[in-house]
Amino acid sequence: MISSLPIMLPAYAEIFLLCATCAVLLLDLYISKWKGDLAYVLSLLTLVGAAACTVAVTAATGGQTAYTFNGMFVSDLMANVLKIVTYLAVALGFVYSRSYLMDRGLFRGEYFALTLFAVLGMMVMISANHFLTIYLGLELLSLCLYSLVALNRDSALSSEAAMKYFVLGALASGMLLYGMSMIYGATGTLEIPAIARAIGAGSARNPILIFGLVFIVAGVAFKLGAVPFHMWIPDVYHGAPTAMTLLIGTAPKLAAFAMAMRLLVGALLPLALDWQQMLVILAVLSMAVGNLAAIAQTNIKRMLAYSTISHMGFALLGLLSGVIEGNAFSASDAYSAAMFYSVTYAITSLAAFGMVLLMSRKGFEAEELDDYKGLNQRSPWFAFIMLLVMFSLAGVPPTVGFYAKFSVLSSVVQAGQVWLAVVSVMFSLVGAFYYLRVVKLMYFDDARSDAPLAPRLDMSVLLSLNGLAVLALGLFPGTLMQLCFYAIRSLGQS
């Protein structure tokens, strides 16, 4: 019997990205004259082409949900929005990292090929409609990130960070896979909508479901970097070359959010009262540990690592606020707030790590907080961009970080968890200290060096636009917020 071929339209962007990445890999291997520059240009064109394919798929489907590969792959509005932001984040990362990589001899084809394969893994995770598809995308992403962290083979710090990341990542993947196997044993299926139907109908075996849920939440928490599964983040952020830290700290957070939505909301929503309690603990611990530990840091990459932990705790608040006493009537508002928070955090982190790359030069890593002393004297404009980024991370109006925090806290209050909102605000006030410390160093301390900053034109323009976007999205957040709302609403209509 010959089975019918799947309709490939929903996966056009993934197919294009795979073929283009293989072409980048082969051309870089056989054309040695413009090795790094060729891979750089082709990689940017690949991301532009993938974005065009995603837009074309959205137009062809009318923004409606479409499935392929026997329902294992889904193209919906949430997936397409997250993919577009992923392309943007990675493309900006390429531009920001160019001078940094060239100065350290890492501007090579394997960096671009591994990053593009990582993007493919993110895209598969974002569009997964089956447990095996999620795991396939997750492993493709993880293996590429392990390799990228260790790309600087001459650095013992990078090798150590990669080994820690690999060991802990393998442990987390094992927990996630074990949880999936238990869910399969309880429901008899690995397809996300079928799992939700089986649990909702009461045909699944409940004790096994709860055990499987615990392991799945642990796996999701590791990928988000939530406490107590956060141990890898500070060491990996610190040990990896800053270009790789930028990648790890931005786009994969979007894929992790999508994975959480597919697993917890798509498949396990009937168990929301159970995983909601787990997320409350994870969120509070993440905000506490992240903000308190960041105060003691003198290395800006480690400070931003602990900052990431606290921000992922905030993102979890949106996920846990979607179901109120078993009713999901405010789910769209809460989940869209969490999506908005994840997207804006990725944009802000791009600018933060972009500034670290801008300050670094050949033979010098601008990783210590003292390196930012007197930045206003050296470059008032980029000191202003860094100020916007720090204000946004701290949640100071009128930056987008304030509106993102406000939308999440509104969902928490609407869910009746007023105490949780109060705790979140208190930890945000604690976190404001270490962000404002950077501003104080830039504007009120004397510079260590009088050398002016001289970034490449493309980096200067894009980083400036990135920083201004943090302000503009705070002043006019409505369009992006509505887009996130419609993207989440489309999940319920599929």
Secondary structure as a PSIPRED ss2 file (coil, helix, strand):
# PSIPRED VFORMAT (PSIPRED V4.0)

   1 M C   1.000  0.000  0.000
   2 I C   1.000  0.000  0.000
   3 S C   1.000  0.000  0.000
   4 S C   1.000  0.000  0.000
   5 L C   1.000  0.000  0.000
   6 P C   1.000  0.000  0.000
   7 I C   1.000  0.000  0.000
   8 M C   1.000  0.000  0.000
   9 L H   0.000  1.000  0.000
  10 P H   0.000  1.000  0.000
  11 A H   0.000  1.000  0.000
  12 Y H   0.000  1.000  0.000
  13 A H   0.000  1.000  0.000
  14 E H   0.000  1.000  0.000
  15 I H   0.000  1.000  0.000
  16 F H   0.000  1.000  0.000
  17 L H   0.000  1.000  0.000
  18 L H   0.000  1.000  0.000
  19 C H   0.000  1.000  0.000
  20 A H   0.000  1.000  0.000
  21 T H   0.000  1.000  0.000
  22 C H   0.000  1.000  0.000
  23 A H   0.000  1.000  0.000
  24 V H   0.000  1.000  0.000
  25 L H   0.000  1.000  0.000
  26 L H   0.000  1.000  0.000
  27 L H   0.000  1.000  0.000
  28 D H   0.000  1.000  0.000
  29 L H   0.000  1.000  0.000
  30 Y H   0.000  1.000  0.000
  31 I C   1.000  0.000  0.000
  32 S C   1.000  0.000  0.000
  33 K C   1.000  0.000  0.000
  34 W C   1.000  0.000  0.000
  35 K H   0.000  1.000  0.000
  36 G H   0.000  1.000  0.000
  37 D H   0.000  1.000  0.000
  38 L H   0.000  1.000  0.000
  39 A H   0.000  1.000  0.000
  40 Y H   0.000  1.000  0.000
  41 V H   0.000  1.000  0.000
  42 L H   0.000  1.000  0.000
  43 S H   0.000  1.000  0.000
  44 L H   0.000  1.000  0.000
  45 L H   0.000  1.000  0.000
  46 T H   0.000  1.000  0.000
  47 L H   0.000  1.000  0.000
  48 V H   0.000  1.000  0.000
  49 G H   0.000  1.000  0.000
  50 A H   0.000  1.000  0.000
  51 A H   0.000  1.000  0.000
  52 A H   0.000  1.000  0.000
  53 C H   0.000  1.000  0.000
  54 T H   0.000  1.000  0.000
  55 V H   0.000  1.000  0.000
  56 A H   0.000  1.000  0.000
  57 V H   0.000  1.000  0.000
  58 T H   0.000  1.000  0.000
  59 A H   0.000  1.000  0.000
  60 A H   0.000  1.000  0.000
  61 T H   0.000  1.000  0.000
  62 G C   1.000  0.000  0.000
  63 G C   1.000  0.000  0.000
  64 Q C   1.000  0.000  0.000
  65 T C   1.000  0.000  0.000
  66 A E   0.000  0.000  1.000
  67 Y E   0.000  0.000  1.000
  68 T E   0.000  0.000  1.000
  69 F C   1.000  0.000  0.000
  70 N C   1.000  0.000  0.000
  71 G C   1.000  0.000  0.000
  72 M C   1.000  0.000  0.000
  73 F E   0.000  0.000  1.000
  74 V E   0.000  0.000  1.000
  75 S E   0.000  0.000  1.000
  76 D C   1.000  0.000  0.000
  77 L H   0.000  1.000  0.000
  78 M H   0.000  1.000  0.000
  79 A H   0.000  1.000  0.000
  80 N H   0.000  1.000  0.000
  81 V H   0.000  1.000  0.000
  82 L H   0.000  1.000  0.000
  83 K H   0.000  1.000  0.000
  84 I H   0.000  1.000  0.000
  85 V H   0.000  1.000  0.000
  86 T H   0.000  1.000  0.000
  87 Y H   0.000  1.000  0.000
  88 L H   0.000  1.000  0.000
  89 A H   0.000  1.000  0.000
  90 V H   0.000  1.000  0.000
  91 A H   0.000  1.000  0.000
  92 L H   0.000  1.000  0.000
  93 G H   0.000  1.000  0.000
  94 F H   0.000  1.000  0.000
  95 V H   0.000  1.000  0.000
  96 Y H   0.000  1.000  0.000
  97 S H   0.000  1.000  0.000
  98 R H   0.000  1.000  0.000
  99 S H   0.000  1.000  0.000
 100 Y H   0.000  1.000  0.000
 101 L H   0.000  1.000  0.000
 102 M H   0.000  1.000  0.000
 103 D H   0.000  1.000  0.000
 104 R C   1.000  0.000  0.000
 105 G C   1.000  0.000  0.000
 106 L C   1.000  0.000  0.000
 107 F C   1.000  0.000  0.000
 108 R C   1.000  0.000  0.000
 109 G H   0.000  1.000  0.000
 110 E H   0.000  1.000  0.000
 111 Y H   0.000  1.000  0.000
 112 F H   0.000  1.000  0.000
 113 A H   0.000  1.000  0.000
 114 L H   0.000  1.000  0.000
 115 T H   0.000  1.000  0.000
 116 L H   0.000  1.000  0.000
 117 F H   0.000  1.000  0.000
 118 A H   0.000  1.000  0.000
 119 V H   0.000  1.000  0.000
 120 L H   0.000  1.000  0.000
 121 G H   0.000  1.000  0.000
 122 M H   0.000  1.000  0.000
 123 M H   0.000  1.000  0.000
 124 V H   0.000  1.000  0.000
 125 M H   0.000  1.000  0.000
 126 I H   0.000  1.000  0.000
 127 S C   1.000  0.000  0.000
 128 A E   0.000  0.000  1.000
 129 N C   1.000  0.000  0.000
 130 H E   0.000  0.000  1.000
 131 F H   0.000  1.000  0.000
 132 L H   0.000  1.000  0.000
 133 T H   0.000  1.000  0.000
 134 I H   0.000  1.000  0.000
 135 Y H   0.000  1.000  0.000
 136 L H   0.000  1.000  0.000
 137 G H   0.000  1.000  0.000
 138 L H   0.000  1.000  0.000
 139 E H   0.000  1.000  0.000
 140 L H   0.000  1.000  0.000
 141 L H   0.000  1.000  0.000
 142 S H   0.000  1.000  0.000
 143 L H   0.000  1.000  0.000
 144 C H   0.000  1.000  0.000
 145 L H   0.000  1.000  0.000
 146 Y H   0.000  1.000  0.000
 147 S H   0.000  1.000  0.000
 148 L H   0.000  1.000  0.000
 149 V H   0.000  1.000  0.000
 150 A C   1.000  0.000  0.000
 151 L C   1.000  0.000  0.000
 152 N C   1.000  0.000  0.000
 153 R C   1.000  0.000  0.000
 154 D C   1.000  0.000  0.000
 155 S C   1.000  0.000  0.000
 156 A H   0.000  1.000  0.000
 157 L H   0.000  1.000  0.000
 158 S H   0.000  1.000  0.000
 159 S H   0.000  1.000  0.000
 160 E H   0.000  1.000  0.000
 161 A H   0.000  1.000  0.000
 162 A H   0.000  1.000  0.000
 163 M H   0.000  1.000  0.000
 164 K H   0.000  1.000  0.000
 165 Y H   0.000  1.000  0.000
 166 F H   0.000  1.000  0.000
 167 V H   0.000  1.000  0.000
 168 L H   0.000  1.000  0.000
 169 G H   0.000  1.000  0.000
 170 A H   0.000  1.000  0.000
 171 L H   0.000  1.000  0.000
 172 A H   0.000  1.000  0.000
 173 S H   0.000  1.000  0.000
 174 G H   0.000  1.000  0.000
 175 M H   0.000  1.000  0.000
 176 L H   0.000  1.000  0.000
 177 L H   0.000  1.000  0.000
 178 Y H   0.000  1.000  0.000
 179 G H   0.000  1.000  0.000
 180 M H   0.000  1.000  0.000
 181 S H   0.000  1.000  0.000
 182 M H   0.000  1.000  0.000
 183 I H   0.000  1.000  0.000
 184 Y H   0.000  1.000  0.000
 185 G H   0.000  1.000  0.000
 186 A H   0.000  1.000  0.000
 187 T H   0.000  1.000  0.000
 188 G C   1.000  0.000  0.000
 189 T C   1.000  0.000  0.000
 190 L C   1.000  0.000  0.000
 191 E E   0.000  0.000  1.000
 192 I H   0.000  1.000  0.000
 193 P H   0.000  1.000  0.000
 194 A H   0.000  1.000  0.000
 195 I H   0.000  1.000  0.000
 196 A H   0.000  1.000  0.000
 197 R H   0.000  1.000  0.000
 198 A H   0.000  1.000  0.000
 199 I H   0.000  1.000  0.000
 200 G H   0.000  1.000  0.000
 201 A C   1.000  0.000  0.000
 202 G C   1.000  0.000  0.000
 203 S C   1.000  0.000  0.000
 204 A C   1.000  0.000  0.000
 205 R C   1.000  0.000  0.000
 206 N H   0.000  1.000  0.000
 207 P H   0.000  1.000  0.000
 208 I H   0.000  1.000  0.000
 209 L H   0.000  1.000  0.000
 210 I H   0.000  1.000  0.000
 211 F H   0.000  1.000  0.000
 212 G H   0.000  1.000  0.000
 213 L H   0.000  1.000  0.000
 214 V H   0.000  1.000  0.000
 215 F H   0.000  1.000  0.000
 216 I H   0.000  1.000  0.000
 217 V H   0.000  1.000  0.000
 218 A H   0.000  1.000  0.000
 219 G H   0.000  1.000  0.000
 220 V H   0.000  1.000  0.000
 221 A H   0.000  1.000  0.000
 222 F H   0.000  1.000  0.000
 223 K H   0.000  1.000  0.000
 224 L H   0.000  1.000  0.000
 225 G C   1.000  0.000  0.000
 226 A C   1.000  0.000  0.000
 227 V C   1.000  0.000  0.000
 228 P C   1.000  0.000  0.000
 229 F C   1.000  0.000  0.000
 230 H C   1.000  0.000  0.000
 231 M C   1.000  0.000  0.000
 232 W H   0.000  1.000  0.000
 233 I H   0.000  1.000  0.000
 234 P H   0.000  1.000  0.000
 235 D H   0.000  1.000  0.000
 236 V H   0.000  1.000  0.000
 237 Y H   0.000  1.000  0.000
 238 H H   0.000  1.000  0.000
 239 G H   0.000  1.000  0.000
 240 A C   1.000  0.000  0.000
 241 P C   1.000  0.000  0.000
 242 T H   0.000  1.000  0.000
 243 A H   0.000  1.000  0.000
 244 M H   0.000  1.000  0.000
 245 T H   0.000  1.000  0.000
 246 L H   0.000  1.000  0.000
 247 L H   0.000  1.000  0.000
 248 I H   0.000  1.000  0.000
 249 G C   1.000  0.000  0.000
 250 T C   1.000  0.000  0.000
 251 A H   0.000  1.000  0.000
 252 P H   0.000  1.000  0.000
 253 K H   0.000  1.000  0.000
 254 L H   0.000  1.000  0.000
 255 A H   0.000  1.000  0.000
 256 A H   0.000  1.000  0.000
 257 F H   0.000  1.000  0.000
 258 A H   0.000  1.000  0.000
 259 M H   0.000  1.000  0.000
 260 A H   0.000  1.000  0.000
 261 M H   0.000  1.000  0.000
 262 R H   0.000  1.000  0.000
 263 L H   0.000  1.000  0.000
 264 L H   0.000  1.000  0.000
 265 V H   0.000  1.000  0.000
 266 G H   0.000  1.000  0.000
 267 A H   0.000  1.000  0.000
 268 L C   1.000  0.000  0.000
 269 L H   0.000  1.000  0.000
 270 P H   0.000  1.000  0.000
 271 L H   0.000  1.000  0.000
 272 A H   0.000  1.000  0.000
 273 L H   0.000  1.000  0.000
 274 D H   0.000  1.000  0.000
 275 W H   0.000  1.000  0.000
 276 Q H   0.000  1.000  0.000
 277 Q H   0.000  1.000  0.000
 278 M H   0.000  1.000  0.000
 279 L H   0.000  1.000  0.000
 280 V H   0.000  1.000  0.000
 281 I H   0.000  1.000  0.000
 282 L H   0.000  1.000  0.000
 283 A H   0.000  1.000  0.000
 284 V H   0.000  1.000  0.000
 285 L H   0.000  1.000  0.000
 286 S H   0.000  1.000  0.000
 287 M H   0.000  1.000  0.000
 288 A H   0.000  1.000  0.000
 289 V H   0.000  1.000  0.000
 290 G H   0.000  1.000  0.000
 291 N H   0.000  1.000  0.000
 292 L H   0.000  1.000  0.000
 293 A H   0.000  1.000  0.000
 294 A H   0.000  1.000  0.000
 295 I H   0.000  1.000  0.000
 296 A C   1.000  0.000  0.000
 297 Q C   1.000  0.000  0.000
 298 T C   1.000  0.000  0.000
 299 N E   0.000  0.000  1.000
 300 I H   0.000  1.000  0.000
 301 K H   0.000  1.000  0.000
 302 R H   0.000  1.000  0.000
 303 M H   0.000  1.000  0.000
 304 L H   0.000  1.000  0.000
 305 A H   0.000  1.000  0.000
 306 Y H   0.000  1.000  0.000
 307 S H   0.000  1.000  0.000
 308 T H   0.000  1.000  0.000
 309 I H   0.000  1.000  0.000
 310 S H   0.000  1.000  0.000
 311 H H   0.000  1.000  0.000
 312 M H   0.000  1.000  0.000
 313 G H   0.000  1.000  0.000
 314 F H   0.000  1.000  0.000
 315 A H   0.000  1.000  0.000
 316 L H   0.000  1.000  0.000
 317 L H   0.000  1.000  0.000
 318 G H   0.000  1.000  0.000
 319 L H   0.000  1.000  0.000
 320 L H   0.000  1.000  0.000
 321 S C   1.000  0.000  0.000
 322 G C   1.000  0.000  0.000
 323 V C   1.000  0.000  0.000
 324 I E   0.000  0.000  1.000
 325 E C   1.000  0.000  0.000
 326 G C   1.000  0.000  0.000
 327 N E   0.000  0.000  1.000
 328 A C   1.000  0.000  0.000
 329 F C   1.000  0.000  0.000
 330 S C   1.000  0.000  0.000
 331 A H   0.000  1.000  0.000
 332 S H   0.000  1.000  0.000
 333 D H   0.000  1.000  0.000
 334 A H   0.000  1.000  0.000
 335 Y H   0.000  1.000  0.000
 336 S H   0.000  1.000  0.000
 337 A H   0.000  1.000  0.000
 338 A H   0.000  1.000  0.000
 339 M H   0.000  1.000  0.000
 340 F H   0.000  1.000  0.000
 341 Y H   0.000  1.000  0.000
 342 S H   0.000  1.000  0.000
 343 V H   0.000  1.000  0.000
 344 T H   0.000  1.000  0.000
 345 Y H   0.000  1.000  0.000
 346 A H   0.000  1.000  0.000
 347 I H   0.000  1.000  0.000
 348 T H   0.000  1.000  0.000
 349 S H   0.000  1.000  0.000
 350 L H   0.000  1.000  0.000
 351 A H   0.000  1.000  0.000
 352 A H   0.000  1.000  0.000
 353 F H   0.000  1.000  0.000
 354 G H   0.000  1.000  0.000
 355 M H   0.000  1.000  0.000
 356 V H   0.000  1.000  0.000
 357 L H   0.000  1.000  0.000
 358 L H   0.000  1.000  0.000
 359 M H   0.000  1.000  0.000
 360 S C   1.000  0.000  0.000
 361 R E   0.000  0.000  1.000
 362 K C   1.000  0.000  0.000
 363 G C   1.000  0.000  0.000
 364 F E   0.000  0.000  1.000
 365 E C   1.000  0.000  0.000
 366 A C   1.000  0.000  0.000
 367 E C   1.000  0.000  0.000
 368 E E   0.000  0.000  1.000
 369 L H   0.000  1.000  0.000
 370 D H   0.000  1.000  0.000
 371 D H   0.000  1.000  0.000
 372 Y H   0.000  1.000  0.000
 373 K C   1.000  0.000  0.000
 374 G C   1.000  0.000  0.000
 375 L H   0.000  1.000  0.000
 376 N H   0.000  1.000  0.000
 377 Q H   0.000  1.000  0.000
 378 R H   0.000  1.000  0.000
 379 S C   1.000  0.000  0.000
 380 P H   0.000  1.000  0.000
 381 W H   0.000  1.000  0.000
 382 F H   0.000  1.000  0.000
 383 A H   0.000  1.000  0.000
 384 F H   0.000  1.000  0.000
 385 I H   0.000  1.000  0.000
 386 M H   0.000  1.000  0.000
 387 L H   0.000  1.000  0.000
 388 L H   0.000  1.000  0.000
 389 V H   0.000  1.000  0.000
 390 M H   0.000  1.000  0.000
 391 F H   0.000  1.000  0.000
 392 S H   0.000  1.000  0.000
 393 L H   0.000  1.000  0.000
 394 A H   0.000  1.000  0.000
 395 G C   1.000  0.000  0.000
 396 V C   1.000  0.000  0.000
 397 P C   1.000  0.000  0.000
 398 P C   1.000  0.000  0.000
 399 T C   1.000  0.000  0.000
 400 V H   0.000  1.000  0.000
 401 G H   0.000  1.000  0.000
 402 F H   0.000  1.000  0.000
 403 Y H   0.000  1.000  0.000
 404 A H   0.000  1.000  0.000
 405 K H   0.000  1.000  0.000
 406 F H   0.000  1.000  0.000
 407 S H   0.000  1.000  0.000
 408 V H   0.000  1.000  0.000
 409 L H   0.000  1.000  0.000
 410 S H   0.000  1.000  0.000
 411 S H   0.000  1.000  0.000
 412 V H   0.000  1.000  0.000
 413 V H   0.000  1.000  0.000
 414 Q H   0.000  1.000  0.000
 415 A C   1.000  0.000  0.000
 416 G C   1.000  0.000  0.000
 417 Q C   1.000  0.000  0.000
 418 V H   0.000  1.000  0.000
 419 W H   0.000  1.000  0.000
 420 L H   0.000  1.000  0.000
 421 A H   0.000  1.000  0.000
 422 V H   0.000  1.000  0.000
 423 V H   0.000  1.000  0.000
 424 S H   0.000  1.000  0.000
 425 V H   0.000  1.000  0.000
 426 M H   0.000  1.000  0.000
 427 F H   0.000  1.000  0.000
 428 S H   0.000  1.000  0.000
 429 L H   0.000  1.000  0.000
 430 V H   0.000  1.000  0.000
 431 G H   0.000  1.000  0.000
 432 A H   0.000  1.000  0.000
 433 F H   0.000  1.000  0.000
 434 Y H   0.000  1.000  0.000
 435 Y H   0.000  1.000  0.000
 436 L H   0.000  1.000  0.000
 437 R H   0.000  1.000  0.000
 438 V H   0.000  1.000  0.000
 439 V H   0.000  1.000  0.000
 440 K H   0.000  1.000  0.000
 441 L H   0.000  1.000  0.000
 442 M H   0.000  1.000  0.000
 443 Y H   0.000  1.000  0.000
 444 F H   0.000  1.000  0.000
 445 D C   1.000  0.000  0.000
 446 D C   1.000  0.000  0.000
 447 A C   1.000  0.000  0.000
 448 R C   1.000  0.000  0.000
 449 S C   1.000  0.000  0.000
 450 D C   1.000  0.000  0.000
 451 A C   1.000  0.000  0.000
 452 P C   1.000  0.000  0.000
 453 L C   1.000  0.000  0.000
 454 A C   1.000  0.000  0.000
 455 P C   1.000  0.000  0.000
 456 R C   1.000  0.000  0.000
 457 L H   0.000  1.000  0.000
 458 D H   0.000  1.000  0.000
 459 M H   0.000  1.000  0.000
 460 S H   0.000  1.000  0.000
 461 V H   0.000  1.000  0.000
 462 L H   0.000  1.000  0.000
 463 L H   0.000  1.000  0.000
 464 S H   0.000  1.000  0.000
 465 L H   0.000  1.000  0.000
 466 N H   0.000  1.000  0.000
 467 G H   0.000  1.000  0.000
 468 L H   0.000  1.000  0.000
 469 A H   0.000  1.000  0.000
 470 V H   0.000  1.000  0.000
 471 L H   0.000  1.000  0.000
 472 A H   0.000  1.000  0.000
 473 L H   0.000  1.000  0.000
 474 G H   0.000  1.000  0.000
 475 L H   0.000  1.000  0.000
 476 F C   1.000  0.000  0.000
 477 P C   1.000  0.000  0.000
 478 G H   0.000  1.000  0.000
 479 T H   0.000  1.000  0.000
 480 L H   0.000  1.000  0.000
 481 M H   0.000  1.000  0.000
 482 Q H   0.000  1.000  0.000
 483 L H   0.000  1.000  0.000
 484 C H   0.000  1.000  0.000
 485 F H   0.000  1.000  0.000
 486 Y H   0.000  1.000  0.000
 487 A H   0.000  1.000  0.000
 488 I H   0.000  1.000  0.000
 489 R H   0.000  1.000  0.000
 490 S H   0.000  1.000  0.000
 491 L H   0.000  1.000  0.000
 492 G H   0.000  1.000  0.000
 493 Q C   1.000  0.000  0.000
 494 S C   1.000  0.000  0.000
